[in-house]
C-alpha cells in the first residue's frame, strides 16, 4: 500500500515541486513537510490532494490511518476496496449534482414517507 509521501510525490511530479503542491493545496510548504514526516493530513487537504493527482480520497485516508495505526493495515487491505467502490459511486453522484447545479439545471427530489398505523 502507498504512503502519504508516495501520494505527495505524485503531486510533486504533476506540480513540479512540494512548494507548488503546497500552493495548489492552499497550505504551507512546511505543512507538506510535516505531512510527509507524520504520514497524516487533514481531511480537507486529503480531498484536494486526491483531486490533484486523480485518485480516490479513500486511498489517501487509508494511508494516513495506517501511518497512525499500523495494526489497521489488514483491515484496510480487506475492506479498503469495498469502501473505495462505495466512495467512488457517492463522489461520482455528488460531482454530477454539483455540475448540474452549476449549469442551472434544477433538481427535484421526491420524498416518500411511510407511516405505520
N, C-alpha and C positions, 0 to 999 in steps of 0.2 A: 504494500500500500504506500502511496506517496505521502510525503510530509508537507507541512505548510511551506517549508523552504522550497520544495520542488515546485509548488504552485506559484510561489513568488518568483522563482527562476523563470517559469513560463511567462509570467507577466513582464519580467525584465527583458526577455527576448523580444516581446511584442513592442514594449515602450522604448527600449534602448538602455535603461538603467533602473536601479532601485529608486533613484531620485525622481525619475519621470513616472515610475509606477506610483510612488507616494503622491505625486501631484494629481494623477488620474483618480486615485482613491480618496483624495482630499484629506490626507493625513501627512504627518511629517516624515522625513527620511529616517529620523531616529525611531519613529513608531514602526517602520518597516524592519529596522534592525532588531528592535525589541520582539516583534512578531517572529522573526527568524530564530532568535535565541530561545524564546519561551515556547515556540510552537503553537501559540494561540493567537486569536484575533477576535475583535468584536464582531457580532453578528452582522451589523450593517456593512462593515468592511468586507466581510466574507462574501456577501451578496454582490457587492461591487467588483470584487476580485473575480468571482465566478463569471460575471457578465463580461469582464475584460478579457478573460482567457477562454471563454466559451465552454465551461464545464458546469456540471450540476453542482449547486451550492452544497448539497448533501455530502459530496466527496470531501470538500474542504472542512465542513463541520466535523465529519468523521476523523479527519487527520488531526484537527485541533483537540477533539475529545480524547483520542488515543495518546496525544502528547501529554495531556493532563492525567489520564488514567490508562496506562499501558495494558492493564488487565481487560479493558474493553475491546481490544483488537479482535478477539474471537467473535464477540457479539456483532461488531460492525462487519466482519467478514461474512457472517451468516445472514444478517438482516439488512446490511447496507444496500445490497442490490434491490431488495424489495422496497426499501424506503426511497431509494433513488428513483425507481419507476413511479411510485406514488407522487413523489415531489415533482418529477418531470411533468406528469399529467396536470397536476394542480398549477404549476408555474405556466405551462402552456395555455391553460384556460384563462389564467389571470392576465397574461400578456394579450390574449385575444380580446378580452373585455376592455382592457386599457386602450388598445388600438382602436376598437370600435367607438369608444367614448371620445377619443381624440378626433375621430373622423366625424363626430357629431351625430352618430347613429344612436338613437335612443333604445335602451334596453328595457323590456317589460318583463317583470317576473310574476309568475302566478304561484301564490302560496295556497296550499290546500291543507286545512287543518281538520283533524278528525277528533271529534269529541266522543267521549264514552257516556252512555246513558245509565 
